[in-house]
Amino acid sequence: MIKDPFQRLNLDREVLSVSQLNNRARLLLEDVFASIWVEGEISNLAKPASGHIYFTLKDSQAQVRCALFRQNAARVRQALRDGLAVKVRGKVSLFEGRGDYQLILDAVEPAGDGALRLAFEALKEKLSGEGLFAAERKVALPAHPRRIGIVSSPTGAVIRDIVSVFRRRAPQVELTLIPTAVQGREATGQIVRALQLADRRGFDALILARGGGSLEDLWSFNEEAVARAIDACATPIVSAVGHETDVSISDFVADVRAPTPSAAAELLAPDSSELVQRLHGLQRRLLLYIKGRLAREHMQLDGLRRRLRHPGERLRQQAQRLDDLEMRLQRAFTRQLTARQERLARLQTRLAGQHPERALQLLRQRLASLAERLPRAMREGLKERRLQLHSQMQTLNAVSPLATLGRGYSILLDERGRAIRRAGDTQPGQRLKARLGEGELDVRVEDNHVQPATLSLLD
């Protein structure tokens, strides 16, 4: 590899191979055209699975191959397609394997009308996603408007065309111009303010109008601020921007799109001649309806007149009916009274058969018999209880230790009050208590005859 790609070759002394030639040509191109901008139209776009993008950039007289590698292609936001005008940035290079001259790109931007088209499509997609174009947001135009506001330029043929249509079709409609610029840098802000002002003035409808022009001329009506101002208006809006083939964002957001300003005026201007014809037709229908209604009412009145009777006859019928109801009431009352009397007699008979005097007499007899039996039963019960008590006393006396003590026996108790049953349970010199039949004695054991007796000399 040579150090200086600009070094002129000495053809008499050096012969290059094809690879060396292409290599030196590539270095030379990349050094001279390291980063340049080129504008043209895309054609022959190819997107292989590798993620790289290849296309031809051309104008009316020439073309050049372009390569946009995957890492740079990921940064391109707009969708590339054939026919799109773009500005590309990159370096001029050469594909050594085939000797193809090409541009290695690192950036792609829309150019001219193509940039505006991309911005148009991007805003359209954004607002559509937010629902600003939805049919349910549209407001119906009034059938017979009285006051209409026109948001447009005060000069030009647009306002004259609209006024001409209204003078011809509906001269009674009041028209008010809200002037605004429709082209240029200040147009967007003026259109937004004009729409806000018109919406506050209580018009029946608004016309947003502009004559035809290029995409750049109509661009104010493709701005997001204008679209949102149209959506915020409560007043119905007809968008009439450009010629019939021109489409703007305002057309999508407005309640109705008209192909031309004159068509917008015709949508809101009811034709006076048609209204007069319709009025005459309605008048004829109303007269026919009134005549038919009067005829039906006369027939109904005649029928009611024939059915109408004199009040005296009506009163006589009512008096006769009253007498009949009175007699029926008396008969019903008599029947009810007789039935109640018969039922009362039956109840009295049943009550006499169930009088409580007889039951009271039986209870008194039973009470007297029980009164006689009670003292006798008490005496016999006491006698039997005494005999049982005497027998139990004798049995108790026979087994009582007191009776044994009464026959001369005694019971020896130690210091804890326990009975002494064996001599071995005592100790010589131990003090005991002897319980007799009558009274008690304190005693001391001298000898229990179990161990040798040893007495204390001090006792």
C-alpha positions as CSV (number, residue, x, y, z in Angstrom):
1,M,0.0,0.0,0.0
2,I,1.4,3.4,-1.0
3,K,1.6,6.2,1.6
4,D,0.6,9.0,-0.7
5,P,-2.4,8.3,-2.9
6,F,-1.8,11.5,-4.9
7,Q,1.7,10.4,-6.0
8,R,1.8,10.4,-9.7
9,L,2.7,7.0,-11.3
10,N,5.8,6.5,-13.4
11,L,4.4,4.4,-16.1
12,D,7.8,3.6,-17.4
13,R,9.0,2.2,-14.2
14,E,5.9,0.6,-12.4
15,V,3.2,-1.7,-13.6
16,L,0.1,-2.1,-11.4
17,S,-2.1,-5.1,-11.0
18,V,-5.9,-4.7,-11.2
19,S,-6.2,-5.1,-7.4
20,Q,-3.5,-2.5,-6.9
21,L,-5.2,-0.1,-9.3
22,N,-8.7,-0.5,-7.6
23,N,-7.1,-0.2,-4.2
24,R,-5.3,3.1,-5.0
25,A,-8.4,4.4,-6.7
26,R,-10.5,3.7,-3.6
27,L,-8.0,5.4,-1.3
28,L,-7.9,8.4,-3.5
29,L,-11.7,8.7,-3.7
30,E,-12.2,8.3,0.0
31,D,-9.5,10.8,0.8
32,V,-10.8,13.5,-1.5
33,F,-14.6,12.9,-1.0
34,A,-14.5,11.9,2.7
35,S,-17.9,13.4,3.6
36,I,-20.2,15.0,1.0
37,W,-23.9,15.7,0.5
38,V,-25.6,14.5,-2.7
39,E,-29.2,15.1,-3.7
40,G,-31.2,12.8,-6.0
41,E,-34.0,10.3,-6.4
42,I,-34.0,6.8,-5.1
43,S,-34.4,3.9,-7.6
44,N,-33.7,0.1,-7.6
45,L,-34.1,0.0,-3.8
46,A,-33.0,-3.4,-2.3
47,K,-33.3,-4.5,1.3
48,P,-31.6,-8.0,1.8
49,A,-31.9,-10.0,4.9
50,S,-28.6,-8.7,6.2
51,G,-30.2,-5.4,7.1
52,H,-28.1,-3.4,4.7
53,I,-29.8,-1.1,2.1
54,Y,-28.7,-0.7,-1.5
55,F,-30.2,1.7,-4.1
56,T,-29.3,3.9,-7.0
57,L,-29.3,7.7,-6.6
58,K,-30.1,9.4,-9.9
59,D,-31.1,12.7,-11.5
60,S,-32.1,13.5,-15.0
61,Q,-28.6,12.9,-16.5
62,A,-26.6,10.5,-14.3
63,Q,-26.8,7.9,-11.5
64,V,-24.6,6.5,-8.8
65,R,-24.8,3.3,-6.6
66,C,-25.3,3.8,-2.9
67,A,-24.8,1.5,0.1
68,L,-26.3,2.1,3.5
69,F,-25.0,-0.4,6.0
70,R,-27.2,-1.8,8.8
71,Q,-25.8,0.3,11.7
72,N,-26.5,3.5,9.8
73,A,-29.8,2.2,8.2
74,A,-31.3,1.8,11.8
75,R,-31.0,5.6,12.3
76,V,-33.0,6.5,9.2
77,R,-36.5,7.3,10.4
78,Q,-38.5,7.8,7.2
79,A,-39.5,4.9,5.0
80,L,-37.3,4.7,1.9
81,R,-39.0,3.9,-1.4
82,D,-38.4,4.2,-5.1
83,G,-39.1,7.7,-6.4
84,L,-38.4,9.4,-3.1
85,A,-36.2,12.6,-3.4
86,V,-33.5,12.5,-0.7
87,K,-30.3,14.2,0.4
88,V,-27.6,11.7,1.4
89,R,-24.3,12.1,3.2
90,G,-21.3,9.8,2.9
91,K,-18.0,9.2,1.3
92,V,-17.2,8.3,-2.3
93,S,-15.6,4.8,-2.5
94,L,-15.0,2.0,-4.8
95,F,-15.9,-1.7,-4.5
96,E,-12.6,-3.2,-5.3
97,G,-13.9,-6.7,-6.2
98,R,-15.9,-5.4,-9.2
99,G,-14.4,-1.9,-9.6
100,D,-17.8,-0.4,-9.0
101,Y,-17.9,3.3,-8.1
102,Q,-20.3,3.9,-5.2
103,L,-21.3,6.1,-2.2
104,I,-21.0,4.7,1.3
105,L,-23.7,6.5,3.2
106,D,-24.1,7.4,6.9
107,A,-27.2,9.6,6.7
108,V,-30.3,10.0,4.6
109,E,-32.8,12.9,4.7
110,P,-35.8,13.9,2.7
111,A,-35.2,16.6,0.1
112,G,-37.5,19.2,-1.4
113,D,-41.1,18.1,-1.9
114,G,-40.2,14.7,-0.7
115,A,-39.5,16.1,2.8
116,L,-42.8,17.8,2.9
117,R,-44.6,14.6,1.8
118,L,-42.9,12.7,4.5
119,A,-43.8,15.3,7.2
120,F,-47.3,15.3,5.8
121,E,-47.6,11.5,6.1
122,A,-46.0,11.5,9.6
123,L,-48.4,14.1,11.0
124,K,-51.4,12.4,9.3
125,E,-50.5,9.1,10.9
126,K,-50.0,10.7,14.3
127,L,-53.3,12.6,14.3
128,S,-55.1,9.6,12.9
129,G,-53.8,7.5,15.8
130,E,-55.1,10.1,18.3
131,G,-58.6,9.9,16.7
132,L,-58.8,13.4,15.3
133,F,-60.0,12.0,12.0
134,A,-62.7,9.7,13.5
135,A,-66.2,10.0,12.1
136,E,-67.8,10.2,15.6
137,R,-66.0,13.5,16.2
138,K,-67.5,15.1,13.1
139,V,-70.4,17.6,13.6
140,A,-73.3,17.8,11.1
141,L,-73.6,21.1,9.2
142,P,-76.7,23.2,9.9
143,A,-79.5,22.8,7.4
144,H,-80.4,26.5,7.4
145,P,-77.6,28.6,8.7
146,R,-78.1,32.3,9.4
147,R,-74.6,33.5,10.2
148,I,-71.4,32.0,8.6
149,G,-67.8,33.0,9.3
150,I,-65.2,32.8,6.6
151,V,-61.5,32.3,7.6
152,S,-59.5,33.3,4.6
153,S,-57.5,35.9,3.0
154,P,-59.3,39.2,2.3
155,T,-57.8,39.5,-1.1
156,G,-58.0,37.1,-4.0
157,A,-60.7,35.2,-5.9
158,V,-61.6,32.9,-3.0
159,I,-63.7,35.3,-1.0
160,R,-65.4,36.7,-4.1
161,D,-66.4,33.2,-5.2
162,I,-67.9,32.4,-1.8
163,V,-69.9,35.7,-1.7
164,S,-71.1,35.2,-5.2
165,V,-72.5,31.7,-4.4
166,F,-74.3,33.0,-1.3
167,R,-75.8,36.0,-3.2
168,R,-77.2,33.7,-5.8
169,R,-78.4,30.8,-3.6
170,A,-79.1,32.3,-0.1
171,P,-78.8,36.1,0.1
172,Q,-80.5,36.1,3.5
173,V,-77.4,34.4,5.1
174,E,-75.1,36.9,7.0
175,L,-71.4,36.4,6.0
176,T,-68.5,37.6,8.2
177,L,-64.8,37.5,7.0
178,I,-62.2,36.8,9.7
179,P,-59.1,37.8,7.7
180,T,-55.8,35.9,8.0
181,A,-52.7,35.2,6.0
182,V,-52.9,31.8,4.2
183,Q,-49.2,31.5,3.1
184,G,-45.9,32.3,4.6
185,R,-44.2,32.1,8.0
186,E,-46.9,34.0,9.9
187,A,-49.8,32.2,8.3
188,T,-49.9,29.3,10.8
189,G,-50.3,31.5,13.9
190,Q,-52.8,33.9,12.2
191,I,-54.9,30.9,11.1
192,V,-55.0,29.5,14.6
193,R,-56.0,32.9,16.1
194,A,-58.6,33.5,13.4
195,L,-60.2,30.1,14.1
196,Q,-60.3,30.7,17.9
197,L,-61.8,34.2,17.4
198,A,-64.5,32.8,14.9
199,D,-65.4,29.9,17.3
200,R,-66.1,32.4,20.1
201,R,-68.4,34.6,18.0
202,G,-71.2,32.1,17.8
203,F,-71.5,31.4,14.0
204,D,-73.7,28.6,12.7
205,A,-70.8,27.3,10.7
206,L,-67.2,28.3,9.5
207,I,-65.5,28.0,6.1
208,L,-61.7,27.6,6.1
209,A,-60.7,28.5,2.5
210,R,-57.7,29.1,0.3
211,G,-57.0,28.9,-3.4
212,G,-54.8,26.4,-5.1
213,G,-51.0,26.3,-5.1
214,S,-48.0,24.0,-4.6
215,L,-47.5,21.9,-1.6
216,E,-45.2,24.5,-0.1
217,D,-47.9,27.2,-0.7
218,L,-50.5,25.1,1.1
219,W,-48.3,24.0,3.9
220,S,-49.8,26.2,6.6
221,F,-52.9,24.0,6.4
222,N,-50.7,20.9,7.1
223,E,-49.3,22.3,10.4
224,E,-50.2,20.4,13.6
225,A,-51.2,23.7,15.4
226,V,-53.8,24.4,12.7
227,A,-55.1,20.9,12.9
228,R,-55.6,21.0,16.6
229,A,-57.2,24.5,16.4
230,I,-59.8,23.0,14.0
231,D,-60.4,20.0,16.3
232,A,-60.9,22.4,19.3
233,C,-63.6,24.4,17.5
234,A,-67.2,23.7,18.7
235,T,-68.6,25.3,15.5
236,P,-69.0,23.1,12.4
237,I,-66.1,23.7,9.9
238,V,-66.0,23.1,6.2
239,S,-62.4,22.9,4.9
240,A,-61.9,24.2,1.3
241,V,-58.2,24.4,0.7
242,G,-56.7,24.3,-2.8
243,H,-58.1,22.7,-5.9
244,E,-60.1,19.5,-6.0
245,T,-56.9,17.3,-6.3
246,D,-55.2,19.0,-3.3
247,V,-55.5,17.3,0.1
248,S,-54.4,18.8,3.4
249,I,-54.4,17.8,7.0
250,S,-57.1,20.4,7.6
251,D,-59.4,18.4,5.3
252,F,-59.1,15.3,7.4
253,V,-59.7,17.2,10.8
254,A,-62.6,19.4,9.6
255,D,-66.2,18.2,9.9
256,V,-66.7,18.4,6.1
257,R,-64.2,18.7,3.2
258,A,-65.2,20.6,0.1
259,P,-63.2,20.2,-3.1
260,T,-63.2,24.0,-3.7
261,P,-64.3,27.2,-1.9
262,S,-67.3,27.6,-4.2
263,A,-68.3,24.0,-3.3
264,A,-68.1,24.8,0.4
265,A,-70.4,27.8,-0.1
266,E,-72.9,25.6,-1.9
267,L,-72.8,23.1,0.9
268,L,-73.9,25.8,3.4
269,A,-76.1,28.0,1.2
270,P,-79.5,26.5,0.8
271,D,-80.9,27.2,-2.7
272,S,-83.8,29.7,-2.3
273,S,-85.7,28.4,-5.3
274,E,-85.6,24.9,-3.9
275,L,-86.8,26.2,-0.6
276,V,-89.7,28.1,-2.2
277,Q,-90.7,25.0,-4.1
278,R,-90.5,22.9,-1.0
279,L,-92.5,25.6,0.9
280,H,-95.3,25.5,-1.7
281,G,-95.3,21.7,-1.6
282,L,-95.6,21.8,2.2
283,Q,-98.4,24.4,2.0
284,R,-100.4,22.1,-0.3
285,R,-99.9,19.1,1.9
286,L,-101.0,21.2,4.9
287,L,-104.2,22.3,3.2
288,L,-105.0,18.8,2.2
289,Y,-104.3,17.6,5.7
290,I,-106.5,20.3,7.3
291,K,-109.4,19.5,4.9
292,G,-109.2,15.8,5.7
293,R,-109.0,16.5,9.4
294,L,-112.0,18.8,9.3
295,A,-114.0,16.2,7.4
296,R,-113.1,13.5,10.0
297,E,-114.0,15.8,12.9
298,H,-117.4,16.6,11.3
299,M,-118.2,12.9,10.9
300,Q,-117.2,12.3,14.5
301,L,-119.3,15.2,15.7
302,D,-122.3,13.9,13.8
303,G,-121.9,10.5,15.4
304,L,-121.6,12.1,18.9
305,R,-124.7,14.2,18.2
306,R,-126.7,11.1,17.4
307,R,-125.5,9.3,20.5
308,L,-126.3,12.3,22.8
309,R,-129.4,11.8,25.0
310,H,-131.6,14.3,27.0
311,P,-130.3,14.7,30.6
312,G,-133.8,14.0,32.0
313,E,-133.8,10.5,30.5
314,R,-130.4,9.9,31.8
315,L,-131.5,11.0,35.3
316,R,-134.6,8.7,35.2
317,Q,-132.4,5.8,34.3
318,Q,-130.0,6.6,37.1
319,A,-133.0,6.9,39.6
320,Q,-134.3,3.5,38.5
321,R,-130.9,2.0,38.9
322,L,-130.7,3.6,42.4
323,D,-134.0,2.1,43.5
324,D,-132.9,-1.3,42.2
325,L,-129.6,-1.1,44.1
326,E,-131.5,0.0,47.3
327,M,-133.8,-3.1,47.2
328,R,-130.9,-5.4,46.5
329,L,-129.1,-3.9,49.5
330,Q,-132.1,-4.4,51.8
331,R,-132.4,-8.1,50.7
332,A,-128.8,-8.7,51.2
333,F,-128.9,-7.1,54.7
334,T,-131.9,-9.2,55.7
335,R,-130.1,-12.4,54.5
336,Q,-127.0,-11.5,56.4
337,L,-128.9,-10.7,59.6
338,T,-130.9,-14.0,59.5
339,A,-127.6,-16.0,58.9
340,R,-125.9,-14.2,61.9
341,Q,-128.9,-14.9,64.2
342,E,-128.9,-18.6,63.3
343,R,-125.2,-18.8,64.0
344,L,-125.6,-17.1,67.3
345,A,-128.2,-19.6,68.4
346,R,-126.0,-22.5,67.5
347,L,-123.1,-21.0,69.5
348,Q,-125.4,-20.4,72.6
349,T,-126.4,-24.1,72.5
350,R,-122.8,-25.2,72.3
351,L,-121.9,-22.9,75.2
352,A,-124.7,-24.2,77.4
353,G,-123.4,-27.8,76.8
354,Q,-119.9,-26.8,77.9
355,H,-120.9,-24.6,81.0
356,P,-118.1,-24.7,83.7
357,E,-120.4,-25.2,86.7
358,R,-120.5,-29.0,86.3
359,A,-116.7,-29.2,86.0
360,L,-116.4,-27.0,89.1
361,Q,-118.7,-29.4,91.1
362,L,-116.6,-32.4,90.2
363,L,-113.4,-30.6,91.2
364,R,-114.9,-29.6,94.6
365,Q,-115.8,-33.3,95.3
366,R,-112.3,-34.4,94.4
367,L,-110.8,-31.6,96.7
368,A,-113.0,-32.8,99.7
369,S,-111.9,-36.4,99.2
370,L,-108.2,-35.4,99.0
371,A,-108.6,-33.2,102.2
372,E,-109.9,-36.2,104.1
373,R,-107.1,-38.5,102.9
374,L,-104.3,-36.1,103.6
375,P,-104.3,-36.2,107.5
376,R,-104.6,-39.9,107.5
377,A,-101.7,-40.3,105.1
378,M,-99.6,-37.9,107.2
379,R,-100.2,-39.8,110.4
380,E,-99.4,-43.2,108.9
381,G,-96.3,-41.7,107.3
382,L,-95.0,-40.3,110.6
383,K,-95.7,-43.5,112.4
384,E,-93.7,-45.5,109.8
385,R,-90.8,-42.9,110.0
386,R,-90.7,-43.2,113.8
387,L,-90.4,-47.0,113.6
388,Q,-87.6,-46.7,111.1
389,L,-85.8,-44.1,113.3
390,H,-86.0,-46.3,116.4
391,S,-84.6,-49.3,114.5
392,Q,-81.7,-47.2,113.1
393,M,-80.9,-45.8,116.6
394,Q,-80.7,-49.3,118.0
395,T,-78.4,-50.4,115.2
396,L,-76.2,-47.3,115.7
397,N,-76.0,-47.8,119.4
398,A,-74.9,-51.4,118.9
399,V,-72.0,-50.4,116.8
400,S,-71.2,-47.1,118.6
401,P,-67.8,-47.0,120.4
402,L,-69.4,-44.9,123.1
403,A,-71.5,-47.9,124.1
404,T,-68.3,-50.0,124.4
405,L,-66.8,-47.3,126.6
406,G,-69.9,-47.4,128.7
407,R,-69.2,-51.0,129.5
408,G,-65.8,-50.2,131.1
409,Y,-63.5,-49.9,128.1
410,S,-61.2,-47.0,127.2
411,I,-59.4,-45.7,124.1
412,L,-55.8,-44.6,124.2
413,L,-54.8,-41.7,121.9
414,D,-51.3,-40.4,121.2
415,E,-50.3,-36.7,120.8
416,R,-51.8,-36.5,117.3
417,G,-55.1,-38.0,118.4
418,R,-54.5,-41.4,116.7
419,A,-55.7,-44.6,118.5
420,I,-53.1,-46.9,120.0
421,R,-53.8,-50.5,118.8
422,R,-50.4,-52.2,119.7
423,A,-48.0,-51.9,122.6
424,G,-45.2,-51.6,120.1
425,D,-46.7,-48.3,118.9
426,T,-45.7,-46.7,122.2
427,Q,-42.4,-45.7,123.9
428,P,-41.7,-45.9,127.6
429,G,-42.3,-42.5,129.2
430,Q,-44.7,-41.5,126.3
431,R,-47.6,-39.5,127.5
432,L,-51.1,-40.6,126.2
433,K,-54.7,-39.6,126.7
434,A,-57.2,-42.2,127.8
435,R,-60.8,-41.6,126.7
436,L,-63.4,-43.3,129.0
437,G,-67.1,-43.7,128.9
438,E,-67.3,-40.5,130.9
439,G,-64.3,-38.1,130.8
440,E,-60.6,-38.4,129.8
441,L,-57.3,-39.2,131.6
442,D,-53.7,-38.2,130.9
443,V,-51.4,-41.3,131.4
444,R,-47.7,-42.1,130.9
445,V,-46.3,-45.4,129.6
446,E,-44.1,-47.0,132.2
447,D,-43.3,-50.1,130.2
448,N,-44.6,-51.4,127.0
449,H,-43.0,-54.8,127.7
450,V,-41.4,-54.7,124.3
451,Q,-38.0,-53.1,125.3
452,P,-36.2,-53.1,128.7
453,A,-37.7,-50.4,130.9
454,T,-35.4,-47.4,131.6
455,L,-36.9,-44.6,133.5
456,S,-35.5,-41.2,133.9
457,L,-34.3,-40.3,137.3
458,L,-35.4,-36.8,136.9
459,D,-39.1,-37.7,136.3
